[in-house]
């Protein structure tokens, strides 16, 4: 049973009498690890913060017309209120990974919560200043930028939190819960914004609705998170792991072939999902599907993704089959991407389009937390924030490139009688086939070329028993080293 505060439950490691291996005499204490109820509070704060930041990110996208009218700017300028997150995240990611691995979880989360709160408040107050629309939009954009600065501090944290606070049989689940709170925030933004801002005059009220939770979460983080790690470690890796210095960790990653394959291939997967989420409405409207239906498909994509992530997280926690789960789900995701590229070009196929979007989300979204855990396993003892953060950066960079490529491949349609797109109607046939091709290519590369040991699990086993059993594939692979 777990008790709050400093009280804890003990996770006993049972050793059968017929096992000839003996625990290391210097590390007998690792046979008993303590876990604390407080870990669930820290996880809750991270989930709320991640969800809040996601709602700030996409506040204006579902009500772009009303926002443009209230702030007296163009739709293109309104789009930049969302795009600023992507632009800011890339250069700040390296600093964030250093901060997490050097200054710790507590400072990073508290700083992220304050930036998130100030950004939310600044957006609200920006809609109340004077009649000068230039000032209004500039202040709102500054608030969005503060939220964008907070995003890497929040979104890189799940793997670090799972490693420091949770035992090995709960790490993937904890990572899944924390990671999936971000798409949950996206879903809430797509529901709340249209409901709260039916007219342009309701935009200030909408921003206030998003600002209040940000303030509450900031208070919880500042007062409730009292340390970066629990008093005693929850696992052998948490006890033994002293993460490599940031620069040395980067060198280790660049010499790790398995990690580089995951960095490129899974980064491409993140880019495909970004393209899908960003361009879904523009793709479906060509065939006469309404914005409401596109919103429904986006909601199904997220909801089924969260369900799939929960199922896969529990499975991987019990079996430790990170590689198999990632490769199988990536393969199904590629099939779903191919199916979407076909059905999205068909008219009056709502059931098929909705089913494919659900299938796409169920297998695609569920990969994210597992792949982040896999990045830590294949790169240990590099810091969790560094290994997981660089994959996120790779996904962001490839997302920008993919969106630019797909938009460049569109062609104007002279005749599209069923279109609900407005004045400009574009053909997405070639871009969709290209996206499916890229997704399939990088999935094949991952399935064929990605092989690794589970270095963190091996370190935990070796610490306990003084042996070095092999997990995963390619057991003879050695960890890369860097001379100092």
C-alpha positions, 0 to 999 in steps of 0.5 A, spaced: 500 500 500 502 506 498 502 512 503 502 520 501 508 524 502 515 520 504 511 514 505 512 509 500 510 502 498 516 497 496 516 493 490 520 487 491 524 483 486 523 476 487 529 471 486 527 463 486 532 459 489 534 455 483 537 461 480 544 461 480 546 468 479 547 472 485 546 480 486 552 484 486 554 485 493 555 493 492 548 494 490 543 489 494 539 495 495 537 495 488 533 489 490 528 493 493 525 500 490 520 505 493 515 508 489 511 514 492 504 516 491 506 523 489 508 521 482 501 521 480 500 528 482 506 530 478 504 526 472 497 529 473 500 536 473 504 535 467 498 532 463 494 538 465 500 543 463 500 539 456 493 539 455 493 547 457 498 548 452 495 544 446 489 548 447 493 555 447 496 552 440 490 551 437 485 556 440 484 560 433 484 555 428 477 553 429 474 560 429 479 563 424 474 567 421 471 570 427 478 571 430 480 575 424 474 579 424 475 581 431 483 583 431 482 586 424 487 582 420 487 577 415 486 569 415 494 568 413 496 572 420 491 568 424 494 562 421 501 565 424 498 564 431 498 557 430 505 556 426 509 560 431 509 554 435 512 550 430 517 556 428 519 557 435 520 550 438 525 548 433 531 553 435 529 552 442 529 544 443 536 544 444 536 548 450 530 545 453 533 538 452 539 541 456 535 544 461 531 538 463 538 533 463 542 538 467 537 543 471 532 538 472 524 536 472 522 541 477 525 547 474 523 546 467 516 544 469 515 550 473 518 555 468 514 552 463 507 553 467 509 560 468 510 561 461 504 558 459 500 562 464 503 569 462 502 567 455 494 565 456 493 572 460 497 576 455 492 574 449 486 575 454 489 582 455 491 583 448 484 583 446 482 588 451 487 594 449 484 600 445 481 600 438 488 600 435 488 593 431 495 593 430 497 593 438 491 588 439 494 583 434 501 584 436 500 583 444 496 576 442 502 574 438 506 575 443 502 571 448 502 566 443 509 566 442 510 565 450 506 559 449 510 556 444 516 557 448 513 553 453 511 548 449 518 544 448 519 545 456 512 541 457 512 536 451 519 533 452 518 532 459 514 525 459 520 520 458 524 524 463 518 524 468 517 516 467 524 514 468 525 518 474 518 517 478 515 510 475 518 503 476 520 499 470 513 496 469 509 503 469 514 507 465 511 506 458 504 507 461 506 513 464 509 516 458 503 514 454 498 518 459 503 524 459 504 524 451 496 523 450 494 529 454 497 533 448 492 531 443 486 531 448 488 538 448 487 539 441 481 535 441 478 540 446 480 546 443 476 544 436 470 543 441 471 549 445 473 554 441 467 553 436 462 553 442 464 559 445 466 564 440 460 563 435 461 571 433 467 575 433 465 579 440 466 572 444 473 572 442 475 575 449 471 570 453 474 565 449 481 567 451 479 568 458 476 561 458 483 558 456 487 563 461 483 560 467 486 553 467 493 555 465 493 560 472 490 554 476 495 549 473 501 554 474 499 554 482 499 547 482 506 546 479 509 551 483 506 549 490 506 542 488 512 539 485 517 540 490 523 536 487 525 533 480 526 526 483 523 522 489 527 521 495 529 514 493 529 511 486 523 507 483 528 502 479 535 500 478 536 505 472 534 511 476 539 509 481 545 508 477 543 513 471 547 519 471 546 522 464 551 523 460 553 531 459 549 534 453 555 535 448 557 528 449 550 525 449 549 528 442 556 525 440 553 518 442 547 519 439 550 521 432 554 514 433 548 510 434 546 507 428 539 504 431 538 511 434 539 515 427 534 510 423 529 511 429 530 519 428 529 519 421 524 514 420 519 516 426 521 523 425 518 522 418 512 519 421 511 525 426 511 529 419 505 525 416 501 526 422 502 533 422 500 534 415 494 530 416 492 534 421 494 541 418 491 539 411 485 535 413 480 540 411 483 542 405 483 535 402 476 533 404 473 539 402 475 538 394 470 532 394 464 536 397 465 534 405 463 539 409 467 543 415 463 539 420 465 532 417 472 534 417 472 536 424 469 529 426 474 525 422 479 529 426 476 528 432 475 520 431 483 521 429 485 523 436 480 519 440 482 512 437 489 515 437 488 516 445 485 509 445 490 505 441 496 509 445 493 506 452 492 499 449 499 499 447 502 502 453 499 497 457 501 491 453 509 494 452 509 495 460 508 488 461 512 485 455 517 490 454 516 488 446 518 496 444 521 494 437 515 489 435 510 494 437 513 500 433 514 496 427 507 493 427 504 499 428 508 503 423 506 498 418 499 498 419 500 506 419 503 506 412 497 502 410 492 507 413 496 512 410 495 509 403 488 507 404 486 515 406 490 517 400 485 513 396 478 514 399 479 522 400 479 522 393 472 519 392 465 523 393 460 521 398 464 516 402 463 518 409 463 512 412 469 509 409 473 516 410 471 516 417 473 509 418 480 510 415 481 516 419 479 512 426 484 506 423 489 511 422 489 514 429 488 508 432 495 505 430 499 512 428 498 515 435 499 509 439 506 509 436 508 516 439 510 514 447 512 507 445 517 510 440 519 515 445 521 510 450 524 506 445 529 512 443 531 512 451 532 504 451 537 504 444 541 510 447 542 509 454 545 512 458 544 519 454 539 523 457 532 522 456 530 529 454 536 529 449 534 522 446 526 524 445 527 531 444 531 530 438 526 526 435 521 531 436 525 536 433 526 531 427 519 531 426 518 538 426 523 540 421 520 534 417 513 537 418 515 544 415 518 540 409 513 536 408 507 541 408 511 545 403 512 540 398 505 537 399 502 544 398 507 545 392 505 539 388 497 541 388 494 544 382 488 548 381 482 545 379 478 548 373 471 545 375 469 542 382 462 542 382 461 539 389 467 543 392 466 546 399 473 550 399 470 556 397 474 560 391 480 557 391 479 549 389 486 545 389 487 538 387 490 534 392 491 527 388 498 527 387 500 530 394 496 525 397 500 519 393 506 522 395 505 522 402 503 515 402 509 514 398 514 517 403 510 514 409 511 507 406 518 508 404 520 510 411 516 505 414 520 499 410 526 503 412 525 502 420 522 495 419 528 493 415 534 497 418 532 498 425 535 493 430 538 495 437 538 492 444 534 495 450 540 498 454 536 501 459 533 494 461 540 491 460 543 496 465 537 494 470 538 487 470 546 487 470 545 492 476 541 487 480 544 480 478 551 482 475 550 479 469 548 482 462 543 479 458 540 481 452 534 484 450 531 486 443 535 485 437 542 484 435 544 482 441 552 483 439 551 490 438 555 495 442 554 501 445 558 507 441 563 511 445 566 518 445 573 519 447 573 525 452 
